[in-house]
Amino acid sequence: MSAINHRHQQGFTLLEVLVAIAVFAMLSLSANQVLTNVLRSDAQSKDHNQRLQAIQRTMIMMDNDFRQIVARKFRSDAEKPTDNILQASEYLLDSSSEGITFVRGGWQNPQSMFPRGDVTRVGYRIIDDNLERVWFRYPDTVTGAKPLVRVLLTGVTDLKFEFYYDKQWHKKWDKAKSLPAGIKVIMTLKKLGEIERIYLLPTSSLTSNKQEQEG
């Protein structure tokens, strides 16, 4: 009888088994929540890093363009060369916000290997909350010529420009045959807000000789 009682005392009651199952279930649930939070944080960190890398690539592209602006007339659709060598306004280039277009130099083309010139006309616009860079192989285009388009950055809700001249910033640029002393680019990004970039330009305008050549 004593041996039977001893074996009975070594076992677990149903209540003890249920409590143990409940404890293990709670521990498993806690561990799963911790793992889920770690995975979520890792995914958010990767998304954030990818977003920053995309912004950095966009800034490099814009730096290369805006710092190479040249005072040069250009033709659109084979029309007469425009005196507005820097154009920026709302809905320009079919942008849902402001758009800008200008001619840039420094477009290396050694020995004319590529079907384009050493200078090109580029522009920036917003289409469906995407920042797009548009460019033409040549600054003077024929009728019906379509630009090449590249999406640089997604989630951009607004694009604005300001121009520095007469020792202050202005929201519009309408001076013909010349460039401002500086351009401020203001982008509004989802979740990040506004990002500003300022580009200083050399004092430049079209001389009478250049006007005759471009005409």
Backbone as ProteinMPNN parsed JSONL, in Angstrom:
{"seq_chain_A": "MSAINHRHQQGFTLLEVLVAIAVFAMLSLSANQVLTNVLRSDAQSKDHNQRLQAIQRTMIMMDNDFRQIVARKFRSDAEKPTDNILQASEYLLDSSSEGITFVRGGWQNPQSMFPRGDVTRVGYRIIDDNLERVWFRYPDTVTGAKPLVRVLLTGVTDLKFEFYYDKQWHKKWDKAKSLPAGIKVIMTLKKLGEIERIYLLPTSSLTSNKQEQEG", "coords_chain_A": {"N_chain_A": [[0.836, -1.211, 0.0], [1.923, 1.264, 0.741], [3.813, 1.648, -1.29], [2.173, 2.056, -3.491], [0.921, 4.455, -2.752], [3.161, 6.078, -2.772], [3.906, 6.145, -5.513], [1.691, 7.408, -6.482], [1.948, 9.937, -5.382], [4.072, 10.945, -6.868], [3.103, 11.721, -9.346], [1.279, 14.08, -11.571], [-1.385, 16.292, -11.042], [-4.499, 16.919, -12.768], [-5.083, 19.603, -12.717], [-2.575, 20.733, -12.271], [-1.312, 20.066, -14.683], [-2.851, 21.528, -16.496], [-2.263, 24.127, -15.625], [0.463, 24.219, -16.184], [0.399, 23.986, -18.99], [-0.901, 26.362, -19.607], [0.984, 28.227, -18.704], [3.183, 27.698, -20.416], [1.948, 28.333, -22.821], [1.521, 31.067, -22.517], [4.178, 31.929, -22.352], [5.056, 31.191, -24.911], [3.421, 32.83, -26.456], [4.337, 35.357, -25.671], [6.994, 35.182, -26.545], [6.542, 34.967, -29.281], [5.396, 37.467, -29.817], [7.544, 39.137, -29.232], [9.357, 38.294, -31.222], [7.873, 38.984, -33.504], [7.792, 41.778, -33.222], [10.512, 42.351, -33.453], [11.016, 41.514, -36.099], [9.294, 43.269, -37.428], [10.439, 45.738, -36.755], [12.911, 45.424, -38.002], [12.139, 45.291, -40.682], [11.032, 47.852, -40.994], [13.312, 49.35, -40.532], [14.883, 48.606, -42.748], [13.249, 49.585, -44.827], [13.366, 52.298, -44.234], [16.098, 52.824, -44.589], [16.342, 52.235, -47.325], [14.703, 54.23, -48.325], [16.137, 56.543, -47.593], [18.443, 56.131, -49.119], [17.355, 56.32, -51.688], [16.585, 59.009, -51.665], [19.096, 60.22, -51.412], [20.303, 59.436, -53.851], [18.643, 60.819, -55.597], [19.225, 63.47, -54.877], [21.892, 63.631, -55.692], [21.622, 63.377, -58.472], [20.098, 65.692, -59.032], [21.878, 67.636, -58.115], [23.947, 67.377, -60.018], [22.642, 68.327, -62.279], [21.581, 70.964, -61.684], [23.858, 72.371, -60.95], [25.163, 72.584, -63.289], [23.896, 74.334, -64.945], [23.489, 76.335, -67.822], [23.596, 79.466, -69.567], [21.675, 79.502, -72.121], [19.745, 79.691, -75.057], [16.862, 77.785, -76.158], [15.061, 75.635, -78.389], [11.693, 74.619, -78.752], [9.704, 72.14, -80.162], [10.54, 72.89, -82.722], [10.161, 75.622, -82.835], [10.707, 79.234, -82.664], [13.706, 80.196, -80.976], [13.501, 80.519, -77.46], [13.56, 83.338, -75.253], [13.447, 82.948, -72.598], [15.489, 81.417, -70.794], [15.558, 79.959, -68.512], [12.933, 78.268, -67.238], [10.195, 78.143, -65.083], [7.306, 77.2, -63.502], [3.918, 76.764, -62.342], [2.404, 73.683, -63.176], [4.04, 73.337, -65.364], [5.538, 71.332, -67.868], [3.53, 69.49, -67.691], [3.274, 68.993, -65.02], [1.907, 68.113, -61.831], [2.353, 69.795, -59.828], [4.655, 72.42, -59.332], [6.891, 72.911, -62.098], [10.106, 72.714, -63.759], [12.505, 73.753, -66.192], [15.536, 73.726, -68.077], [18.715, 74.399, -69.678], [21.581, 72.402, -69.507], [25.124, 72.014, -69.174], [28.213, 70.144, -69.507], [27.631, 67.551, -70.201], [28.963, 64.845, -70.802], [30.223, 63.462, -73.753], [32.217, 61.69, -75.208], [34.0, 61.86, -78.222], [31.642, 61.882, -79.599], [30.158, 59.517, -79.209], [27.642, 58.76, -78.347], [24.141, 59.108, -79.203], [23.532, 62.026, -78.874], [23.925, 65.455, -77.728], [26.57, 67.583, -76.305], [25.476, 69.297, -74.558], [22.341, 69.505, -72.893], [18.766, 69.604, -72.556], [16.985, 69.665, -69.613], [14.489, 68.751, -67.164], [12.258, 68.977, -64.327], [9.519, 67.481, -62.63], [6.286, 66.736, -61.099], [4.466, 63.828, -61.16], [1.718, 61.968, -60.433], [2.452, 61.822, -57.684], [5.119, 61.235, -57.939], [8.488, 62.133, -58.304], [9.815, 63.214, -61.231], [12.404, 63.138, -63.652], [12.914, 64.74, -66.643], [14.315, 64.702, -69.883], [15.926, 65.835, -72.889], [17.58, 64.625, -75.793], [18.847, 66.524, -77.244], [19.133, 70.082, -76.873], [17.556, 71.662, -78.561], [14.577, 70.93, -79.993], [12.653, 69.029, -82.359], [9.428, 69.156, -83.985], [7.022, 67.362, -82.214], [8.826, 65.865, -80.76], [9.598, 63.686, -78.125], [10.305, 63.696, -74.635], [12.786, 61.924, -72.675], [12.006, 60.049, -69.837], [12.45, 59.658, -66.365], [11.727, 58.172, -63.327], [12.59, 59.466, -60.296], [12.071, 59.608, -57.543], [9.673, 58.371, -55.298], [6.514, 59.125, -53.663], [6.428, 61.916, -53.419], [4.822, 64.789, -52.8], [4.681, 67.474, -53.403], [6.269, 70.141, -55.195], [8.345, 72.871, -55.336], [9.864, 76.021, -56.285], [12.252, 78.567, -55.591], [13.831, 81.733, -56.222], [16.871, 83.465, -56.206], [17.598, 86.766, -56.341], [18.371, 90.258, -56.651], [19.137, 90.473, -54.019], [17.398, 88.99, -52.435], [14.975, 86.325, -51.859], [12.725, 85.082, -54.297], [9.516, 83.989, -55.412], [8.952, 83.595, -58.029], [10.287, 83.438, -61.357], [10.965, 85.412, -64.007], [12.658, 86.706, -65.679], [14.162, 87.456, -68.715], [16.719, 85.988, -70.779], [18.702, 85.61, -68.843], [20.082, 84.268, -65.759], [19.171, 83.415, -62.384], [20.848, 84.251, -59.245], [20.763, 82.213, -57.477], [19.053, 79.104, -56.813], [16.387, 77.68, -55.094], [15.263, 74.572, -54.177], [12.357, 73.0, -53.191], [10.977, 70.266, -51.797], [8.197, 68.261, -50.893], [7.798, 65.497, -48.971], [6.135, 62.435, -48.341], [5.502, 61.56, -44.993], [7.975, 62.562, -44.253], [8.06, 65.269, -44.624], [9.102, 68.6, -45.576], [11.895, 69.05, -47.732], [14.735, 70.897, -48.403], [16.883, 72.319, -50.859], [19.62, 74.219, -51.874], [21.021, 75.903, -54.594], [23.751, 77.588, -55.797], [24.339, 79.8, -58.442], [26.543, 80.78, -61.086], [26.919, 84.201, -62.01], [25.263, 84.907, -64.889], [24.406, 85.651, -68.218], [22.877, 86.124, -71.45], [24.926, 87.319, -74.008], [25.182, 89.855, -76.567], [26.424, 88.715, -78.783], [26.014, 85.982, -78.39], [23.271, 85.979, -78.568], [22.874, 86.568, -81.267], [24.037, 84.323, -82.422], [22.379, 82.268, -81.454], [20.016, 83.013, -82.536]], "CA_chain_A": [[0.0, 0.0, 0.0], [2.802, 2.435, 0.835], [4.43, 1.842, -2.603], [1.152, 2.646, -4.358], [0.773, 5.852, -2.348], [4.372, 6.808, -3.163], [3.817, 6.402, -6.953], [0.624, 8.393, -6.68], [2.439, 11.259, -5.014], [5.026, 11.408, -7.863], [2.415, 12.159, -10.557], [0.726, 15.446, -11.647], [-2.842, 16.364, -11.11], [-5.005, 17.557, -13.983], [-4.966, 21.055, -12.544], [-1.173, 21.103, -12.473], [-1.029, 19.97, -16.114], [-3.488, 22.67, -17.155], [-1.495, 25.33, -15.287], [1.715, 24.173, -16.942], [0.088, 24.288, -20.392], [-1.205, 27.786, -19.681], [2.242, 28.976, -18.556], [3.935, 27.547, -21.651], [1.245, 29.07, -23.871], [1.808, 32.485, -22.304], [5.568, 32.152, -22.739], [5.129, 31.105, -26.365], [2.797, 34.024, -26.994], [5.256, 36.472, -25.428], [8.131, 35.024, -27.447], [6.076, 35.27, -30.637], [5.231, 38.908, -29.907], [8.886, 39.72, -29.295], [9.891, 37.998, -32.546], [7.129, 39.791, -34.469], [8.252, 43.166, -33.089], [11.871, 42.423, -34.001], [10.901, 41.445, -37.55], [8.682, 44.506, -37.89], [11.443, 46.799, -36.633], [13.92, 45.191, -39.036], [11.548, 45.681, -41.971], [10.935, 49.309, -41.001], [14.67, 49.874, -40.673], [15.282, 48.418, -44.142], [12.482, 50.534, -45.637], [13.893, 53.639, -43.955], [17.401, 52.931, -45.248], [16.11, 52.294, -48.764], [14.154, 55.556, -48.6], [17.24, 57.498, -47.506], [19.305, 55.913, -50.274], [16.662, 56.875, -52.852], [16.683, 60.467, -51.557], [20.476, 60.588, -51.708], [20.515, 59.308, -55.302], [17.927, 61.919, -56.232], [19.968, 64.698, -54.641], [23.081, 63.604, -56.542], [21.178, 63.671, -59.831], [19.716, 67.099, -59.105], [23.109, 68.421, -57.988], [24.645, 67.364, -61.301], [21.914, 69.144, -63.246], [21.454, 72.374, -61.322], [25.175, 73.007, -60.891], [25.684, 72.681, -64.645], [23.021, 75.188, -65.741], [24.167, 77.294, -68.689], [22.726, 80.468, -70.185], [21.538, 79.149, -73.535], [18.388, 79.573, -75.569], [16.521, 76.476, -76.703], [13.848, 75.573, -79.203], [10.732, 73.551, -78.482], [8.864, 71.841, -81.321], [11.073, 73.612, -83.886], [9.736, 77.016, -82.822], [11.762, 80.213, -82.491], [14.351, 80.061, -79.658], [12.89, 81.326, -76.411], [14.451, 84.164, -74.438], [13.358, 82.475, -71.207], [16.425, 80.294, -70.752], [15.172, 79.18, -67.333], [11.485, 78.327, -67.107], [9.664, 77.48, -63.892], [5.957, 77.669, -63.201], [2.978, 75.707, -61.983], [1.916, 72.825, -64.243], [4.988, 73.225, -66.459], [5.865, 69.941, -68.216], [2.39, 68.681, -67.247], [3.458, 68.663, -63.606], [0.765, 68.363, -60.949], [2.826, 70.858, -58.948], [5.488, 73.264, -60.174], [7.89, 72.244, -62.915], [11.22, 73.577, -64.142], [13.298, 73.241, -67.309], [16.693, 74.568, -68.393], [19.781, 73.726, -70.415], [22.773, 72.14, -68.705], [26.316, 71.583, -69.886], [28.933, 69.076, -68.829], [27.044, 66.263, -70.557], [30.1, 64.275, -71.516], [29.94, 62.591, -74.89], [33.514, 61.604, -75.872], [34.021, 61.493, -79.634], [30.238, 61.766, -80.063], [29.823, 58.094, -79.232], [26.229, 58.554, -78.06], [23.265, 59.928, -80.051], [23.1, 63.216, -78.136], [24.92, 66.513, -77.722], [27.316, 67.817, -75.067], [24.552, 70.012, -73.687], [21.015, 68.905, -72.984], [17.707, 70.291, -71.815], [16.413, 68.791, -68.593], [13.399, 69.337, -66.396], [11.754, 68.215, -63.184], [8.084, 67.638, -62.472], [5.599, 65.768, -60.248], [3.392, 63.086, -61.814], [1.189, 60.911, -59.557], [3.286, 61.804, -56.465], [6.47, 60.795, -58.281], [9.387, 63.146, -58.851], [10.355, 62.72, -62.494], [13.381, 63.932, -64.412], [12.713, 64.624, -68.087], [15.421, 65.303, -70.625], [15.964, 65.656, -74.331], [18.931, 64.324, -76.259], [19.401, 67.793, -77.711], [18.344, 71.181, -76.298], [16.614, 72.152, -79.556], [13.806, 69.759, -80.397], [11.784, 69.153, -83.526], [8.012, 68.99, -83.682], [6.63, 66.026, -81.783], [9.879, 65.158, -80.022], [9.193, 63.311, -76.781], [11.445, 63.609, -73.725], [13.018, 60.697, -71.939], [11.485, 60.275, -68.487], [12.936, 58.74, -65.341], [11.199, 58.408, -61.981], [13.692, 59.537, -59.343], [11.666, 59.436, -56.147], [8.232, 58.214, -55.092], [5.991, 59.733, -52.445], [6.684, 63.362, -53.398], [3.5, 65.381, -52.993], [4.725, 68.875, -53.827], [7.562, 70.61, -55.674], [8.335, 74.323, -55.514], [11.167, 76.628, -56.52], [12.436, 79.981, -55.298], [14.957, 82.246, -56.996], [17.55, 84.539, -55.481], [18.129, 87.903, -57.091], [18.126, 91.532, -55.956], [19.47, 90.26, -52.61], [16.34, 88.312, -51.702], [14.359, 85.186, -52.533], [11.45, 85.347, -54.958], [8.806, 82.762, -55.752], [8.807, 83.481, -59.484], [11.4, 83.888, -62.188], [10.446, 85.78, -65.322], [13.637, 87.542, -66.362], [14.626, 86.837, -69.955], [18.133, 86.009, -71.181], [19.604, 85.608, -67.691], [19.849, 83.271, -64.721], [19.244, 83.97, -61.026], [22.086, 83.955, -58.514], [20.579, 80.963, -56.754], [17.76, 78.421, -56.924], [16.023, 76.845, -53.949], [14.33, 73.494, -54.515], [11.613, 72.595, -51.999], [10.16, 69.08, -52.039], [7.436, 67.76, -49.758], [7.766, 64.045, -49.03], [5.239, 61.78, -47.405], [6.046, 61.141, -43.703], [9.225, 63.249, -43.936], [7.872, 66.71, -44.691], [9.812, 69.36, -46.596], [13.344, 68.971, -47.901], [15.195, 72.033, -49.197], [18.228, 72.263, -51.423], [19.94, 75.513, -52.474], [22.1, 75.851, -55.577], [24.262, 78.891, -56.198], [24.686, 79.813, -59.853], [27.4, 81.904, -61.486], [26.202, 85.272, -62.709], [25.342, 84.563, -66.304], [23.336, 86.129, -69.085], [23.218, 86.032, -72.859], [25.508, 88.52, -74.608], [24.642, 90.132, -77.897], [26.981, 87.744, -79.726], [25.313, 84.729, -78.2], [21.909, 86.134, -79.066], [22.902, 86.469, -82.702], [24.313, 82.953, -82.79], [21.225, 81.427, -81.173], [18.89, 83.395, -83.388]], "C_chain_A": [[0.861, 1.248, 0.0], [3.456, 2.709, -0.515], [3.453, 2.49, -3.574], [0.973, 4.117, -4.052], [1.963, 6.676, -2.806], [4.337, 7.139, -4.663], [2.746, 7.443, -7.255], [1.111, 9.797, -6.371], [3.424, 11.814, -6.045], [4.348, 11.932, -9.128], [1.955, 13.617, -10.475], [-0.785, 15.37, -11.723], [-3.253, 17.051, -12.411], [-4.859, 19.064, -13.903], [-3.537, 21.524, -12.791], [-0.801, 21.053, -13.956], [-1.618, 21.16, -16.866], [-2.738, 23.964, -16.881], [-0.197, 25.376, -16.074], [1.483, 24.52, -18.408], [-0.173, 25.784, -20.565], [0.065, 28.633, -19.603], [3.063, 28.911, -19.842], [3.281, 28.314, -22.797], [1.522, 30.57, -23.754], [3.241, 32.816, -22.707], [5.735, 32.124, -24.251], [4.549, 32.349, -27.021], [3.708, 35.234, -26.838], [6.447, 36.406, -26.378], [7.749, 35.364, -28.884], [5.908, 36.769, -30.835], [6.582, 39.605, -30.013], [9.487, 39.514, -30.68], [9.198, 38.839, -33.617], [7.59, 41.246, -34.435], [9.646, 43.343, -33.669], [11.834, 42.42, -35.523], [10.307, 42.727, -38.125], [9.686, 45.658, -37.845], [12.518, 46.66, -37.702], [13.402, 45.617, -40.397], [11.445, 47.2, -42.081], [12.304, 49.951, -41.177], [15.164, 49.75, -42.107], [14.556, 49.398, -45.055], [13.031, 51.948, -45.477], [15.232, 53.833, -44.66], [17.256, 53.024, -46.763], [15.568, 53.665, -49.169], [15.262, 56.613, -48.586], [18.178, 57.355, -48.702], [18.68, 56.483, -51.543], [16.734, 58.401, -52.845], [18.088, 60.93, -51.902], [20.775, 60.488, -53.201], [19.833, 60.444, -56.05], [18.69, 63.223, -56.08], [21.224, 64.763, -55.509], [22.72, 63.95, -57.981], [20.82, 65.145, -59.988], [20.939, 67.999, -58.984], [23.825, 68.513, -59.33], [23.967, 68.265, -62.328], [21.966, 70.627, -62.896], [22.802, 73.086, -61.273], [25.821, 73.146, -62.261], [24.789, 73.538, -65.536], [23.849, 76.179, -66.555], [23.136, 78.247, -69.28], [22.681, 80.202, -71.686], [20.073, 79.1, -73.921], [18.134, 78.153, -76.053], [15.212, 76.57, -77.467], [12.989, 74.397, -78.76], [9.836, 73.378, -79.694], [9.233, 72.69, -82.533], [10.609, 75.071, -83.946], [10.945, 77.935, -82.657], [12.384, 80.066, -81.103], [13.735, 81.013, -78.635], [13.937, 82.136, -75.668], [14.444, 83.729, -72.978], [14.209, 81.217, -71.072], [16.259, 79.444, -69.496], [13.679, 79.347, -67.134], [11.047, 77.538, -65.883], [8.298, 78.065, -63.584], [5.087, 76.472, -62.837], [2.485, 75.002, -63.247], [2.854, 72.74, -65.447], [5.391, 71.763, -66.645], [4.776, 68.971, -67.759], [2.513, 68.244, -65.794], [2.181, 68.945, -62.827], [1.097, 69.424, -59.91], [3.588, 71.844, -59.83], [6.471, 72.401, -60.963], [8.975, 73.229, -63.297], [11.952, 72.93, -65.306], [14.386, 74.24, -67.648], [17.688, 73.739, -69.194], [20.984, 73.565, -69.493], [23.926, 71.699, -69.611], [26.963, 70.425, -69.152], [28.412, 67.69, -69.126], [28.047, 65.532, -71.438], [29.66, 63.282, -72.583], [31.216, 62.439, -75.709], [33.406, 61.066, -77.288], [32.624, 61.242, -80.202], [29.798, 60.318, -80.195], [28.332, 57.848, -79.069], [25.374, 59.494, -78.911], [22.678, 61.116, -79.288], [24.221, 64.242, -78.197], [25.667, 66.594, -76.4], [26.525, 68.668, -74.083], [23.174, 69.398, -73.888], [20.013, 69.751, -72.22], [17.059, 69.294, -70.866], [15.282, 69.517, -67.888], [12.989, 68.417, -65.267], [10.276, 68.521, -63.013], [7.556, 66.579, -61.502], [4.452, 65.15, -61.045], [2.976, 61.953, -60.878], [2.072, 60.719, -58.319], [4.662, 61.195, -56.713], [7.268, 61.978, -58.799], [10.05, 62.559, -60.085], [11.374, 63.697, -63.068], [13.116, 63.677, -65.888], [13.896, 65.284, -68.781], [15.33, 64.952, -72.096], [17.409, 65.404, -74.757], [19.642, 65.582, -76.751], [18.535, 68.921, -77.15], [17.302, 71.742, -77.256], [15.878, 70.95, -80.149], [12.921, 70.065, -81.599], [10.337, 68.918, -83.083], [7.708, 67.53, -83.32], [7.678, 65.259, -81.006], [9.428, 64.905, -78.582], [10.428, 63.222, -75.865], [11.607, 62.205, -73.169], [12.672, 60.972, -70.477], [12.039, 59.213, -67.546], [12.33, 59.123, -63.998], [12.364, 58.353, -60.992], [13.267, 59.175, -57.93], [10.152, 59.34, -56.063], [7.81, 58.934, -53.812], [6.323, 61.203, -52.297], [5.376, 64.067, -53.743], [3.535, 66.803, -53.525], [6.157, 69.24, -54.229], [7.459, 72.098, -55.951], [9.76, 74.824, -55.686], [11.126, 78.094, -56.094], [13.747, 80.431, -55.927], [15.548, 83.462, -56.292], [18.105, 85.568, -56.46], [17.691, 89.172, -56.37], [18.226, 91.359, -54.441], [18.314, 89.686, -51.79], [15.738, 87.189, -52.545], [13.007, 85.588, -53.1], [10.828, 84.019, -55.381], [8.65, 82.575, -57.249], [10.067, 83.982, -60.177], [10.862, 84.162, -63.588], [11.405, 86.672, -66.088], [14.189, 86.799, -67.577], [16.141, 86.951, -70.091], [19.111, 86.03, -70.015], [19.191, 84.52, -66.711], [19.889, 83.941, -63.36], [20.579, 83.62, -60.372], [21.989, 82.643, -57.756], [19.182, 80.41, -56.97], [17.555, 77.562, -55.69], [14.973, 75.832, -54.402], [13.678, 73.007, -53.228], [10.71, 71.427, -52.382], [9.448, 68.683, -50.756], [7.266, 66.257, -49.928], [6.799, 63.503, -47.989], [6.027, 61.302, -46.187], [7.319, 61.883, -43.299], [9.1, 64.766, -43.974], [8.722, 67.347, -45.784], [11.318, 69.11, -46.551], [13.755, 70.115, -48.828], [16.623, 71.814, -49.669], [18.476, 73.587, -52.132], [21.15, 75.356, -53.392], [22.486, 77.282, -55.959], [24.735, 78.813, -57.644], [25.629, 80.966, -60.145], [26.57, 82.95, -62.209], [26.373, 85.07, -64.2], [24.142, 85.125, -67.044], [23.808, 86.034, -70.526], [23.779, 87.363, -73.345], [24.909, 88.706, -75.987], [25.167, 89.149, -78.926], [26.256, 86.422, -79.622], [23.902, 84.817, -78.755], [21.888, 85.986, -80.587], [23.128, 85.041, -83.158], [23.104, 82.062, -82.58], [20.048, 81.764, -82.067], [19.0, 82.758, -84.741]], "O_chain_A": [[0.538, 2.21, -0.697], [3.647, 3.871, -0.873], [3.826, 3.349, -4.373], [0.882, 4.94, -4.963], [1.809, 7.836, -3.187], [4.685, 8.251, -5.062], [2.888, 8.252, -8.172], [0.717, 10.75, -7.043], [3.61, 13.029, -6.109], [5.03, 12.564, -9.935], [2.19, 14.304, -9.481], [-1.365, 14.503, -12.377], [-2.432, 17.689, -13.07], [-4.549, 19.723, -14.896], [-3.304, 22.553, -13.424], [-0.054, 21.907, -14.434], [-0.981, 21.728, -17.753], [-2.585, 24.802, -17.77], [0.202, 26.429, -16.572], [2.267, 25.256, -19.007], [0.271, 26.396, -21.536], [0.215, 29.619, -20.325], [3.577, 29.927, -20.31], [3.972, 28.878, -23.645], [1.73, 31.254, -24.756], [3.497, 33.849, -23.325], [6.47, 32.936, -24.813], [5.089, 32.863, -28.0], [3.839, 36.042, -27.758], [6.865, 37.416, -26.945], [8.53, 35.971, -29.616], [6.237, 37.294, -31.899], [6.744, 40.548, -30.788], [10.061, 40.44, -31.253], [9.85, 39.348, -34.529], [7.76, 41.875, -35.479], [9.937, 44.359, -34.301], [12.522, 43.209, -36.17], [10.747, 43.216, -39.166], [9.772, 46.454, -38.78], [12.986, 47.659, -38.249], [14.129, 46.23, -41.179], [11.734, 47.771, -43.133], [12.448, 50.957, -41.872], [15.79, 50.671, -42.631], [15.165, 49.979, -45.954], [13.148, 52.698, -46.446], [15.477, 54.881, -45.258], [17.96, 53.798, -47.412], [15.924, 54.196, -50.221], [15.316, 57.474, -49.464], [18.654, 58.356, -49.239], [19.377, 57.059, -52.379], [16.922, 59.02, -53.892], [18.258, 61.924, -52.608], [21.433, 61.366, -53.758], [20.376, 60.971, -57.021], [18.798, 63.998, -57.031], [21.58, 65.831, -56.007], [23.423, 64.72, -58.635], [21.202, 65.775, -60.975], [21.031, 69.015, -59.673], [24.259, 69.591, -59.736], [24.636, 68.891, -63.15], [22.354, 71.451, -63.725], [22.872, 74.287, -61.532], [26.888, 73.745, -62.394], [24.908, 73.479, -66.76], [24.791, 76.783, -66.044], [21.972, 77.894, -69.468], [23.563, 80.638, -72.426], [19.253, 78.533, -73.199], [19.074, 77.406, -76.326], [14.381, 77.447, -77.23], [13.496, 73.323, -78.436], [9.272, 74.348, -80.2], [8.364, 73.149, -83.274], [10.662, 75.687, -85.01], [12.074, 77.464, -82.526], [11.658, 79.833, -80.136], [13.485, 82.18, -78.934], [15.064, 81.681, -75.475], [15.332, 84.101, -72.211], [13.716, 80.099, -71.218], [16.771, 78.325, -69.433], [13.208, 80.457, -66.887], [11.478, 76.404, -65.676], [8.15, 79.277, -63.426], [5.484, 75.32, -63.008], [2.188, 75.644, -64.255], [2.498, 72.129, -66.455], [5.563, 71.04, -65.663], [5.041, 67.802, -67.477], [1.925, 67.242, -65.388], [1.461, 69.898, -63.123], [0.214, 69.895, -59.193], [3.191, 72.075, -60.972], [6.831, 71.302, -60.541], [8.793, 74.441, -63.175], [12.014, 71.705, -65.403], [14.193, 75.45, -67.526], [17.519, 72.532, -69.364], [21.355, 74.498, -68.781], [23.72, 71.096, -70.665], [26.349, 69.8, -68.288], [28.708, 66.746, -68.393], [27.981, 65.597, -72.666], [28.842, 62.394, -72.343], [31.306, 63.0, -76.801], [32.831, 60.008, -77.543], [32.453, 60.488, -81.16], [29.149, 59.94, -81.17], [27.802, 56.861, -79.578], [25.839, 60.566, -79.298], [21.467, 61.194, -79.084], [25.324, 63.947, -78.656], [25.441, 65.794, -75.492], [26.873, 68.746, -72.905], [22.886, 68.834, -74.944], [20.385, 70.523, -71.336], [16.638, 68.212, -71.275], [15.136, 70.735, -67.999], [13.327, 67.234, -65.252], [9.83, 69.65, -63.216], [8.273, 65.65, -61.128], [3.577, 65.859, -61.543], [3.782, 61.077, -60.564], [2.4, 59.591, -57.953], [5.295, 60.694, -55.784], [6.785, 62.74, -59.636], [10.751, 61.55, -60.012], [11.218, 64.915, -62.978], [13.096, 62.529, -66.331], [14.412, 66.301, -68.318], [14.754, 63.94, -72.494], [18.344, 65.918, -74.143], [20.867, 65.691, -76.685], [17.331, 68.74, -76.968], [16.269, 72.247, -76.815], [16.496, 70.062, -80.736], [12.503, 71.202, -81.818], [10.075, 68.529, -81.945], [8.09, 66.602, -84.032], [7.444, 64.111, -80.627], [8.936, 65.811, -77.91], [11.475, 62.727, -76.282], [10.675, 61.402, -73.194], [13.018, 62.028, -69.946], [12.091, 58.03, -67.88], [12.416, 60.279, -63.583], [13.036, 57.33, -60.864], [14.008, 58.514, -57.203], [9.435, 60.128, -56.679], [8.647, 59.303, -52.987], [6.485, 61.694, -51.18], [4.882, 63.948, -54.864], [2.532, 67.295, -54.043], [7.125, 68.716, -53.677], [6.594, 72.539, -56.708], [10.725, 74.166, -55.298], [10.103, 78.767, -56.219], [14.656, 79.63, -56.14], [14.832, 84.359, -55.848], [18.964, 85.268, -57.29], [16.751, 89.153, -55.576], [17.506, 92.004, -53.679], [18.263, 89.881, -50.576], [15.951, 87.106, -53.754], [12.247, 86.33, -52.478], [11.534, 83.053, -55.671], [8.254, 81.498, -57.696], [10.8, 84.824, -59.659], [10.369, 83.26, -64.266], [11.005, 87.327, -67.05], [14.628, 85.653, -67.471], [16.759, 87.888, -69.583], [20.259, 86.436, -70.196], [18.113, 83.935, -66.814], [20.58, 84.947, -63.195], [21.339, 82.798, -60.884], [23.005, 82.029, -57.431], [18.247, 81.151, -57.271], [18.442, 76.809, -55.289], [13.929, 76.199, -54.942], [14.371, 72.641, -52.279], [9.793, 71.578, -53.189], [10.019, 68.756, -49.668], [6.669, 65.796, -50.901], [6.668, 64.053, -46.895], [7.095, 60.707, -46.33], [7.71, 61.844, -42.132], [9.941, 65.472, -43.418], [9.025, 66.713, -46.795], [11.92, 68.98, -45.485], [13.188, 70.279, -49.908], [17.448, 71.213, -48.98], [17.635, 74.036, -52.911], [22.161, 74.76, -53.02], [21.647, 78.073, -56.389], [25.443, 77.881, -58.026], [25.527, 82.021, -59.52], [25.63, 82.62, -62.932], [27.492, 85.063, -64.713], [23.012, 85.078, -66.558], [25.001, 85.882, -70.788], [23.178, 88.413, -73.119], [24.22, 87.829, -76.506], [24.442, 88.78, -79.851], [25.92, 85.807, -80.633], [23.392, 83.86, -79.339], [20.988, 85.35, -81.136], [22.525, 84.58, -84.127], [22.815, 81.198, -83.409], [19.188, 80.922, -82.327], [18.137, 82.968, -85.593]]}, "name": "protein", "num_of_chains": 1, "seq": "MSAINHRHQQGFTLLEVLVAIAVFAMLSLSANQVLTNVLRSDAQSKDHNQRLQAIQRTMIMMDNDFRQIVARKFRSDAEKPTDNILQASEYLLDSSSEGITFVRGGWQNPQSMFPRGDVTRVGYRIIDDNLERVWFRYPDTVTGAKPLVRVLLTGVTDLKFEFYYDKQWHKKWDKAKSLPAGIKVIMTLKKLGEIERIYLLPTSSLTSNKQEQEG"}
